[in-house]
């Protein structure tokens, strides 16, 4: 389950940011979970309270937003968004697409006090 290591890394980043902001408690962590991120939302939600127990993140809300797959088509030149992992242009059905975004798991923001 690589989600536990992902959540541990998220916690490390959040704690570092917390110290830099001069705050004492993280209230919420906002994440974007890309369609191609290979992370399981339910596993992230399960692991989060375990990984942050005893830290300034304990009790924080984990808010996960699904981020679309953004593709650029080499055939028709159009950019498109998809909420499924299909690597084909939805306009011309060509497979010659470049992934612009949607393969990442990112921390969008932290709510601290």
Steps between C-alpha positions, in 0.01 A plus 500: 500500500700798374230738621645484852835631374317767296306615805820501708665724238194729498519523879871585487436780249207631703699501826787682331258761361335530841830586666578750224165672550542527876175309556440217746221288353392382155122511470467366144710368214370550146630257238449458127498138391568467128323237292836334420658548844485128588392587855182360645274763660351262759847379603625858539199580718559186707874559546486872578384479865752223566791693350427827682421360844691690767594788267368850439289346223306269731130572457553692175249450223634344179315646202569330169397650167504288186717668238429437131739357248601784265612388156643680197431327168774493239254419221229765541691742724226525761541483875243309700414381848391149593389349829589151381848354433452467123801635309312590182377832372127530568465725191668294227564169685873512418740333746780748429443708810733659754404503867506860621377426853298251697772254597584671829400501862552855624445698816285793395475675836521466876263659746690580820447678828 
